[in-house]
Amino acid sequence: MGASPFAKPEPENSLMVVTTREEYCFLWDPDCLPELVESLLGYGEIPDDLAELTSLPALHTRADRPLTVEHFRSVVRELLAKRHREL
């Protein structure tokens, strides 16, 4: 039996967060989204200076910096928005 052309595509079950310094790969079950979000919110370095969070460094230097807590919060927001669109 063939798949219906109107069927929703299967959601992705992997997530990669990559900079030139670090790589994170998360494999997850779509039914475990709360656990993935909780895990993601535990990653990232806390910046030494609050100004570092609000500054906009040059693009090439941003890729070389370690990922901060704020980066992972942004990843969570993107992931939740994507999952919401899939519903």
C-alpha positions as a printed NumPy array, in Angstrom:
array([[ 0.   ,  0.   ,  0.   ],
       [ 1.43 ,  3.419, -0.958],
       [ 1.611,  6.426,  1.313],
       [-1.054,  9.074,  0.883],
       [ 0.196, 12.269, -0.772],
       [-1.726, 14.184,  1.913],
       [-0.099, 12.419,  4.865],
       [ 2.079, 14.498,  7.164],
       [ 5.794, 13.793,  6.788],
       [ 7.481, 12.027,  9.66 ],
       [ 9.056, 14.531, 12.063],
       [12.83 , 14.655, 12.257],
       [14.368, 12.964, 15.256],
       [17.816, 14.491, 15.286],
       [19.103, 17.917, 16.138],
       [22.587, 19.289, 15.55 ],
       [24.027, 22.446, 17.071],
       [27.383, 23.235, 15.478],
       [29.986, 25.994, 15.637],
       [33.607, 25.903, 14.55 ],
       [34.532, 25.05 , 18.158],
       [31.779, 22.686, 19.283],
       [29.318, 20.133, 17.967],
       [26.29 , 18.759, 19.742],
       [24.1  , 16.033, 18.284],
       [20.839, 15.024, 19.921],
       [18.857, 11.978, 18.784],
       [15.381, 11.988, 20.225],
       [11.953, 10.413, 20.018],
       [ 9.238, 12.921, 19.032],
       [ 7.183, 11.719, 22.013],
       [ 9.976, 12.892, 24.338],
       [10.024, 16.586, 23.411],
       [ 9.78 , 17.783, 27.055],
       [12.851, 15.745, 27.993],
       [14.782, 17.096, 24.996],
       [13.886, 20.689, 25.904],
       [14.915, 20.117, 29.519],
       [18.213, 18.625, 28.381],
       [18.931, 21.485, 25.951],
       [18.301, 24.065, 28.646],
       [21.074, 22.467, 30.691],
       [23.737, 23.065, 28.027],
       [25.805, 26.127, 27.278],
       [28.231, 28.309, 29.143],
       [27.112, 31.18 , 31.313],
       [28.776, 34.344, 29.972],
       [31.196, 36.1  , 32.312],
       [29.666, 39.444, 31.502],
       [26.014, 40.308, 30.899],
       [27.16 , 42.702, 28.162],
       [28.436, 39.667, 26.259],
       [24.835, 38.467, 25.941],
       [23.622, 41.701, 24.377],
       [26.629, 42.565, 22.21 ],
       [26.616, 41.707, 18.533],
       [30.138, 40.563, 17.703],
       [31.367, 40.21 , 14.147],
       [30.032, 37.064, 12.487],
       [33.441, 35.366, 12.198],
       [34.189, 35.81 , 15.905],
       [30.719, 34.634, 16.939],
       [31.346, 31.23 , 15.317],
       [34.525, 30.806, 17.351],
       [32.922, 31.527, 20.702],
       [31.636, 28.777, 22.976],
       [27.89 , 28.249, 22.94 ],
       [26.139, 30.045, 25.769],
       [22.971, 29.305, 27.691],
       [21.261, 31.924, 25.521],
       [22.236, 30.045, 22.344],
       [20.556, 26.902, 23.639],
       [17.465, 28.871, 24.687],
       [17.291, 30.089, 21.104],
       [17.578, 26.491, 19.844],
       [14.683, 25.499, 22.134],
       [12.536, 28.368, 20.816],
       [13.248, 27.314, 17.217],
       [12.532, 23.662, 17.98 ],
       [ 9.219, 24.452, 19.674],
       [ 8.174, 26.747, 16.827],
       [ 8.986, 24.029, 14.283],
       [ 7.06 , 21.38 , 16.206],
       [ 4.113, 23.757, 16.567],
       [ 4.008, 24.269, 12.773],
       [ 3.99 , 20.485, 12.3  ],
       [ 0.85 , 20.053, 14.392]])
